[in-house]
Amino acid sequence: MNKKTKNRFVTFFENFSAKVTKATGSSMAFLIAILVILVWILTGPIFHFSDTWQLVINTGTTIITFLMVFVIQHSQNKDTIAIQLKLNELIAASSSASNRLIDVEDLSAKELETLKKFYIELSRLAKKEIDIHSTHSIEEAINVHKKKKRPVKMEDSGGPLKS
């Protein structure tokens, strides 16, 4: 497949996926699905609830489900990228936000868990503040971490730091 043909296919799939996602997410699609099931149920006595009658609905739903997995995943991937870009813009636009979080989706699961623990700790610190609008930065947390690593003196904040 040459590059031009590939680009046409990608463009076709983008358009197709957007239309199918919109159509299948509608209330009309749901009503049509219910209607198909009702027709199938009503035809049961006509076909004596045979194996073939059951196979028709099983095959139809399996094929539709199989194809929809790809369409829905494509739509989800596109939406995820759009949300990430919007969040990146908010991070980049905020002078108090850390730009280190812009590519957070590329971190490993272990790195994300470490970052999550950090933000849980920031949340705990923020709850202790009198001003509900106060914030803590990663840099502040690094300074606190450095203080934790060095031997604690009793005069450093009135007592040993708790971890």
ZIURNOR-V528583 format. One record per residue. NEAR is the number of other C-alpha atoms within 8 Angstrom. D_FIRST is the distance of its C-alpha to the first C-alpha in whole Angstrom. Layout:
NEAR;D_FIRST  NEAR;D_FIRST
This chain:
4;0  5;4  6;7  6;8  8;6  9;6  8;10  8;11  8;10  8;12  8;15  8;15  8;15  8;18  8;20  8;20  12;21  9;24  8;25  9;25  11;27  8;29  8;30  8;30  8;32  8;35  6;38  6;37  10;35  10;37  8;40  8;37  8;37  8;40  8;41  8;38  8;40  8;44  8;43  9;41  7;45  8;47  8;45  11;46  7;50  7;48  8;46  6;49  9;47  8;45  6;42  6;40  10;41  9;40  8;37  8;35  9;36  8;35  8;31  8;31  8;31  8;29  8;26  8;27  8;28  8;24  8;22  8;24  8;24  8;21  11;22  10;25  8;23  9;21  11;24  8;26  8;24  8;24  8;28  8;28  8;27  8;29  8;32  8;31  8;31  8;34  9;36  11;35  8;36  8;40  12;40  10;39  6;42  7;45  5;47  5;48  8;45  8;43  7;40  6;39  8;38  9;35  8;33  8;35  4;32  5;30  8;34  6;34  6;36  6;39  8;39  10;39  8;42  8;44  8;43  8;44  8;47  8;48  8;47  8;50  8;52  9;52  8;52  8;55  8;57  11;56  7;58  6;61  8;61  4;64  5;61  7;58  4;56  7;57  5;53  8;53  9;50  7;48  6;50  8;53  9;52  8;51  8;55  8;56  8;54  8;56  9;59  9;59  6;58  6;61  6;64  9;66  7;69  8;71  6;72  8;68  7;68  6;71  8;69  9;67  7;63  3;62  2;58
